[in-house]
Amino acid sequence: MRIFITGSAGFIGFHLAKLLLSEGFNVYGYDGLTDYYDINLKKNRNNALLKNPKYIFSQGMLEEEKNLDFLFDKYQPEIVVHLAAQAGVRYSLENPRSYVNSNVVGTFNVMEMAKKYKVKHLLIASTSSVYGSNTDMPFTENSKADTQLTIYSATKKATESMAHSYAHLWDLPTTIFRFFTVYGPWGRPDMALFKFVTSILKEKPIDIYNNGEMYRDFTYVEDLVISIKLLMDIIPEKSKSKITKSFESLSPVAPYRIVNIGNSKKIKLLDFIETIEDVLKKKAIRNYMPIQKGDVPETWADSTLLEKLTGYRPNTDFQIGVAQFIKWYKDYYNIE
């Protein structure tokens, strides 16, 4: 099986490629290796993957349509997992244009390639942020998702709509997955866990927004990539489903489905921080702040559909996941 992964040197892309390679798949990775965060972290992930002869890597941007065309023609992928994107809710306030270029234009180019080369299944990463100001929780795939609060989440919702139109027009089997606060080893330095651990170890204050009244559905990265791998085999077919309609998100007019991937547990941010303190055996210097512009107080996934489709549901307790991240962090940075 030939699998093309965009964003293969990213946090989630790395873990997915690693899993697929361990099971004997041929993986073709594509990544811009941009400097949005520490490029050495991306290079080290990629170098780890390159040790496997079944991994082939090409560097390039999603906006480079001709480059993508060349690679799709050369490798003829059967499945495409599109993970590359300009990430980060807060950075989208500073540089919104980069989100339109990467997330909208870039995703359009990937869809064009998937159509042209008739891939068997296109899988595209989205985010829990598309649920926006919706307070009806836990979020189901059929929940209202029309009130995004940042350009990041707006671009992700736009790509979901674009993908639906391509699935309908060209009979292109497409699965969208909405991720919920993914964390774990090799994580992104701009995310809360990484920032908290770094600051606590350096005895610097950590910023805690909304005065600590924040809740997240923390999803361990290894659970997430297992879910993606299982969904690769669940290819949507137009108007065909064995799932009870109340759970199903399959489009009535296209081979297109949306699936939440979350731990289905709403965790208070302060409990998450206390776990970090317990593992590090060190207290944080807490700087309580108002909620940030564009942020939401809570997220919470209903992963019933994922379980009904695959028989699997993310289940790693956040205490275990935090400990695994800190173990990796100390090993990576040679901290005793």
ROGU-156999 format. One record per residue (C-alpha): residue number from 1; x, y, z. Coordinates in Angstrom, 2 decimals, m for minus. Each point is the difference from the previous one (the first is absolute). Example, Ala and Ser with C-alpha at 12.3 -4.5 7.8 and 13.67 -1.06 7.14 Angstrom:
ROGU-156999
SITE resi       x       y       z
SITE    1   12.30   m4.50    7.80
SITE    2    1.37    3.44   m0.66
END
This chain:
ROGU-156999
SITE resi       x       y       z
SITE    1    0.00    0.00    0.00
SITE    2    1.42    3.37   m1.06
SITE    3   m0.86    2.81    2.42
SITE    4    0.77    3.69   m0.52
SITE    5    0.13    2.09    3.19
SITE    6    0.19    3.79   m0.10
SITE    7    1.57    1.49    3.11
SITE    8    2.00   m3.18    0.60
SITE    9    2.65    1.82    2.06
SITE   10   m2.68    1.59    2.18
SITE   11   m1.11   m1.25    3.38
SITE   12   m2.93   m2.16   m1.14
SITE   13    1.44   m0.82   m3.42
SITE   14    3.15   m1.38    1.58
SITE   15   m1.92   m2.30    2.34
SITE   16   m2.29   m1.20   m2.79
SITE   17    2.90   m0.69   m2.37
SITE   18    1.86   m1.83    2.78
SITE   19   m3.03   m2.22    0.68
SITE   20   m0.61   m0.79   m3.67
SITE   21    3.67   m0.74   m0.67
SITE   22    0.09   m2.39    2.97
SITE   23   m2.79   m1.95   m1.70
SITE   24    1.74   m0.19   m3.36
SITE   25   m1.74    2.73   m1.99
SITE   26    1.81    2.08   m2.62
SITE   27   m0.20    3.60    1.19
SITE   28    0.73    3.08   m2.10
SITE   29    0.46    3.05    2.18
SITE   30   m0.38    3.63   m1.03
SITE   31    0.78    2.95    2.26
SITE   32    1.02    3.63   m0.36
SITE   33    2.24   m0.10    3.11
SITE   34   m1.04    3.58    0.73
SITE   35    1.34    1.97    2.96
SITE   36   m3.35    0.58    1.73
SITE   37    1.63   m1.85    2.89
SITE   38    3.45   m1.58    0.59
SITE   39    0.98   m1.41   m3.38
SITE   40    2.54   m2.32    1.65
SITE   41   m2.85   m1.85    1.69
SITE   42   m1.59   m0.56   m3.42
SITE   43    3.31   m1.11   m1.50
SITE   44    0.64   m2.43    2.84
SITE   45   m3.44   m1.55   m0.43
SITE   46    0.61   m0.33   m3.72
SITE   47    3.48   m1.46    0.46
SITE   48   m1.45   m2.66    2.29
SITE   49   m2.46   m0.98   m2.73
SITE   50    2.69   m0.04   m2.69
SITE   51    1.69   m2.90    1.79
SITE   52   m2.77   m2.18   m1.43
SITE   53    0.57   m0.84   m3.71
SITE   54   m3.75    0.01   m0.63
SITE   55   m0.15    3.75    0.74
SITE   56    0.67    2.45   m2.84
SITE   57   m0.01    3.72    0.75
SITE   58   m0.38    3.10   m2.16
SITE   59    0.18    3.55    1.30
SITE   60   m2.46    2.51   m1.38
SITE   61   m2.92    2.28    0.71
SITE   62   m3.66   m0.79   m0.55
SITE   63   m0.29    3.07   m2.20
SITE   64    2.47   m1.54   m2.49
SITE   65   m2.51   m1.72   m2.26
SITE   66    2.53   m1.10   m2.64
SITE   67    2.16   m1.66    2.63
SITE   68   m2.98   m1.90    1.39
SITE   69   m0.99   m1.04   m3.51
SITE   70    3.49   m1.35   m0.68
SITE   71    0.02   m2.02    3.24
SITE   72   m3.50   m1.42   m0.44
SITE   73    0.88   m1.04   m3.55
SITE   74    3.24   m1.60    1.19
SITE   75   m1.34   m1.89    3.03
SITE   76   m3.64   m0.63   m0.98
SITE   77   m1.30   m0.03    3.60
SITE   78   m3.09   m2.06    0.79
SITE   79   m0.85    1.84    3.22
SITE   80    0.71    3.63    0.87
SITE   81    0.01    1.22    3.60
SITE   82    0.09    3.80   m0.06
SITE   83    1.31    1.25    3.33
SITE   84    2.16    2.96   m1.07
SITE   85   m1.39    3.39    0.97
SITE   86    0.87    3.27    1.59
SITE   87   m0.97   m0.83    3.56
SITE   88   m0.51    2.04    3.15
SITE   89   m3.05    1.94    1.08
SITE   90    1.93    2.90    1.47
SITE   91    2.45    0.46   m2.87
SITE   92   m2.97    0.38   m2.34
SITE   93   m0.69    3.36    1.66
SITE   94    3.46    1.21   m1.04
SITE   95    0.39   m1.47   m3.48
SITE   96   m3.41   m0.92   m1.45
SITE   97    1.16   m0.01   m3.63
SITE   98    2.29   m2.99    0.61
SITE   99   m3.07   m2.00    1.05
SITE  100   m1.89    0.79   m3.18
SITE  101    3.03   m0.86   m2.15
SITE  102    0.88   m3.25    1.73
SITE  103   m3.34   m1.31    1.23
SITE  104   m2.33    1.08   m2.80
SITE  105    2.18    0.25   m3.11
SITE  106    2.23   m2.86    1.12
SITE  107   m2.92   m2.30    0.74
SITE  108   m1.56    0.85   m3.35
SITE  109    3.22   m1.13   m1.71
SITE  110   m0.02   m3.29    1.91
SITE  111   m3.64   m0.59   m0.98
SITE  112    0.86    0.72   m3.64
SITE  113    2.76   m2.63    0.11
SITE  114   m2.27   m2.53    1.71
SITE  115   m2.59    0.53   m2.74
SITE  116    2.51   m0.09   m2.87
SITE  117    1.74   m3.17    1.19
SITE  118   m3.19   m1.71    1.16
SITE  119    1.11   m0.85    3.54
SITE  120   m2.11   m2.60    1.79
SITE  121   m0.46    2.08    3.15
SITE  122    0.82    3.59    0.93
SITE  123    0.19    0.71    3.74
SITE  124    0.25    3.61    1.19
SITE  125    0.78    1.37    3.46
SITE  126   m2.32    2.56    1.50
SITE  127   m0.41    1.25    3.56
SITE  128   m2.40    0.22    2.91
SITE  129    0.34    3.77   m0.41
SITE  130   m2.55   m0.14   m2.85
SITE  131   m2.71   m0.44    2.65
SITE  132    0.75    3.62    0.94
SITE  133   m2.39    1.59    2.47
SITE  134   m2.25   m3.06    0.14
SITE  135   m0.63   m0.92    3.66
SITE  136   m2.10   m3.12   m0.60
SITE  137    2.39   m2.73    1.21
SITE  138    1.35   m2.53   m0.49
SITE  139    0.48    0.99   m3.63
SITE  140   m1.34   m2.46   m2.54
SITE  141    0.91    0.01   m3.67
SITE  142   m3.47    1.32   m0.79
SITE  143    0.19    2.83    2.55
SITE  144   m0.32    3.57   m1.21
SITE  145    3.37    1.23   m1.27
SITE  146   m0.70    3.39   m1.56
SITE  147    1.45    2.44    2.53
SITE  148    3.80   m0.30   m0.18
SITE  149    1.90    2.47    2.16
SITE  150    3.40    0.19   m1.76
SITE  151    1.30    0.07   m3.55
SITE  152    1.72   m3.33    0.75
SITE  153   m3.28   m1.76    0.76
SITE  154   m1.72    1.84   m2.85
SITE  155    2.56   m1.30   m2.51
SITE  156   m0.48   m3.52    1.33
SITE  157   m3.78    0.23   m0.38
SITE  158    0.53    1.36   m3.50
SITE  159    2.11   m3.01   m0.94
SITE  160   m2.68   m2.34    1.36
SITE  161   m2.53    1.63   m2.32
SITE  162    2.38   m0.05   m2.95
SITE  163    0.69   m3.69    0.58
SITE  164   m3.72   m0.77    0.08
SITE  165   m0.48    1.67   m3.37
SITE  166    2.87   m2.00   m1.51
SITE  167   m1.34   m3.23    1.46
SITE  168   m3.37    0.77   m1.60
SITE  169    1.24    1.26   m3.36
SITE  170    2.70   m2.57   m0.63
SITE  171   m1.14   m2.96    2.12
SITE  172    3.16    0.37    2.09
SITE  173   m0.26   m2.02    3.25
SITE  174    0.90    2.44    2.78
SITE  175    0.20   m0.21    3.77
SITE  176    0.44    3.10    2.16
SITE  177    1.24   m0.48    3.53
SITE  178   m0.42    2.64    2.67
SITE  179    2.82   m0.17    2.55
SITE  180   m0.41    0.92    3.67
SITE  181    3.07    1.46    1.79
SITE  182    2.62   m2.53   m1.03
SITE  183    3.06   m0.37    2.24
SITE  184    2.87   m2.40    0.59
SITE  185    3.70   m0.64   m0.72
SITE  186    1.55    2.03   m2.84
SITE  187   m2.77    2.58    0.48
SITE  188   m0.03    3.58   m1.26
SITE  189    1.83    2.64    2.10
SITE  190   m2.86    2.48   m0.49
SITE  191   m2.51   m2.26    1.76
SITE  192   m0.92    0.22    3.68
SITE  193    1.67   m3.17    1.30
SITE  194    3.35    0.76   m1.61
SITE  195   m0.10    3.64    1.14
SITE  196   m1.04   m0.90    3.55
SITE  197    2.75   m2.60    0.45
SITE  198    2.65    2.34   m1.41
SITE  199   m1.03    2.90    2.21
SITE  200   m0.36   m2.06    3.17
SITE  201    3.45   m1.53   m0.42
SITE  202    1.48    3.47   m0.61
SITE  203   m1.96    1.42    2.97
SITE  204   m1.81    2.45   m2.24
SITE  205   m3.71    0.89    0.36
SITE  206   m2.60   m1.84   m2.05
SITE  207   m2.98    1.90   m1.42
SITE  208   m3.33   m1.55    0.97
SITE  209   m2.88    1.50   m1.98
SITE  210   m3.57    0.61    1.11
SITE  211    1.34   m0.16    3.56
SITE  212    0.29   m3.76   m0.30
SITE  213   m3.62   m0.61   m1.00
SITE  214    1.03   m1.84   m3.15
SITE  215   m0.92   m3.57   m0.97
SITE  216    1.47   m2.09   m2.79
SITE  217   m0.50   m3.48   m1.42
SITE  218    3.68   m1.03    0.04
SITE  219    0.77   m2.70   m2.59
SITE  220    3.24   m1.97    0.17
SITE  221    1.78    0.01   m3.34
SITE  222    0.52   m3.77   m0.21
SITE  223   m3.74   m0.54    0.49
SITE  224   m0.64    2.56   m2.71
SITE  225    2.20   m1.62   m2.66
SITE  226   m1.44   m3.45    0.73
SITE  227   m3.40    1.56   m0.69
SITE  228    1.22    1.49   m3.29
SITE  229    1.51   m3.29   m1.11
SITE  230   m3.28   m1.83    0.68
SITE  231   m2.01    2.68   m1.84
SITE  232    2.19   m0.43   m3.08
SITE  233   m1.81   m3.29   m0.61
SITE  234   m3.47    1.46    0.61
SITE  235   m0.57    1.48   m3.45
SITE  236   m3.22    2.04   m0.23
SITE  237   m2.53   m1.04   m2.61
SITE  238   m2.78    2.32   m1.08
SITE  239   m3.27   m0.78    1.77
SITE  240    1.33   m3.26    1.44
SITE  241    0.36   m0.39    3.74
SITE  242   m0.65   m2.65    2.61
SITE  243    0.26    2.53    2.82
SITE  244   m3.08    1.18    1.87
SITE  245   m1.02    3.28   m1.57
SITE  246    0.19    2.00    3.22
SITE  247    3.73   m0.71    0.14
SITE  248    0.81    0.11   m3.70
SITE  249    1.48    3.02   m1.77
SITE  250    0.17   m1.51   m3.49
SITE  251   m1.16    2.51   m2.60
SITE  252   m3.25   m0.88   m1.80
SITE  253    1.48    1.22   m3.29
SITE  254    3.70   m0.87    0.14
SITE  255    2.47   m2.67    1.19
SITE  256    0.97    2.32    2.83
SITE  257    0.05   m0.42    3.78
SITE  258    1.11    2.05    3.03
SITE  259    1.37   m1.81    3.05
SITE  260    0.96    1.42    3.41
SITE  261    3.19   m1.39    1.52
SITE  262    0.10    0.82    3.69
SITE  263    0.36   m1.64    3.38
SITE  264   m3.64    0.82    0.87
SITE  265    1.00    1.34    3.41
SITE  266   m0.18    3.66    0.97
SITE  267    3.06    0.81    2.14
SITE  268    0.46    3.21    1.97
SITE  269    3.19    1.84   m0.96
SITE  270    0.98    0.42    3.67
SITE  271   m0.12   m3.78    0.49
SITE  272    2.22   m0.37   m3.07
SITE  273    2.48    2.49    1.49
SITE  274   m0.02   m1.75    3.39
SITE  275    0.89   m3.26   m1.75
SITE  276    2.97    1.69   m1.69
SITE  277    1.11    1.33    3.39
SITE  278   m0.33   m3.45    1.58
SITE  279    2.08   m1.69   m2.71
SITE  280    2.68    2.72    0.05
SITE  281   m0.14    0.19    3.81
SITE  282    0.09    3.75   m0.43
SITE  283   m2.67    2.68    0.45
SITE  284   m0.91    2.43   m2.74
SITE  285    0.09    3.76    0.42
SITE  286   m3.56    0.75   m1.08
SITE  287   m1.00    3.14   m1.87
SITE  288   m3.80    0.07   m0.23
SITE  289   m1.32    1.98   m2.96
SITE  290   m3.29    0.78   m1.80
SITE  291   m1.05   m2.21   m2.88
SITE  292    1.86    0.73   m3.24
SITE  293   m1.69    1.41   m3.06
SITE  294   m1.32   m2.83   m2.17
SITE  295    0.40   m2.66    2.68
SITE  296   m2.84   m2.20    1.26
SITE  297   m0.50   m0.97    3.66
SITE  298   m0.52   m3.70   m0.68
SITE  299    0.00   m2.81   m2.53
SITE  300   m1.38   m3.50    0.37
SITE  301   m0.31   m2.70   m2.67
SITE  302   m2.65   m2.61   m0.52
SITE  303    2.03   m2.80   m1.63
SITE  304   m2.90   m2.42   m0.37
SITE  305    0.19    0.02   m3.79
SITE  306    3.73   m0.75    0.01
SITE  307   m0.61   m2.99    2.27
SITE  308   m2.93   m1.28   m2.08
SITE  309    2.03    0.26   m3.20
SITE  310    3.29   m1.46    1.26
SITE  311   m0.70   m1.77    3.30
SITE  312    2.58    2.31    1.59
SITE  313   m0.14    3.05    2.24
SITE  314    2.94    2.06    1.40
SITE  315    0.39   m0.97    3.64
SITE  316    3.37    1.13    1.38
SITE  317   m0.46    1.79    3.35
SITE  318    1.53    3.46   m0.08
SITE  319    2.16   m0.78    3.04
SITE  320    1.70   m2.79   m1.95
SITE  321    0.33    2.12   m3.13
SITE  322    1.53    2.93    1.89
SITE  323    2.55   m2.32    1.63
SITE  324    0.94   m1.43   m3.41
SITE  325    0.48    3.49   m1.44
SITE  326    2.21    1.10    2.91
SITE  327    2.11   m3.15   m0.31
SITE  328    0.53    0.77   m3.70
SITE  329    0.68    3.69    0.71
SITE  330    2.72   m0.78    2.56
SITE  331    1.61   m2.57   m2.30
SITE  332   m0.11    2.34   m3.01
SITE  333    1.50    2.96    1.86
SITE  334    2.34   m2.11    2.20
SITE  335   m1.57    1.12    3.27
SITE  336    0.62   m2.04    3.14
END
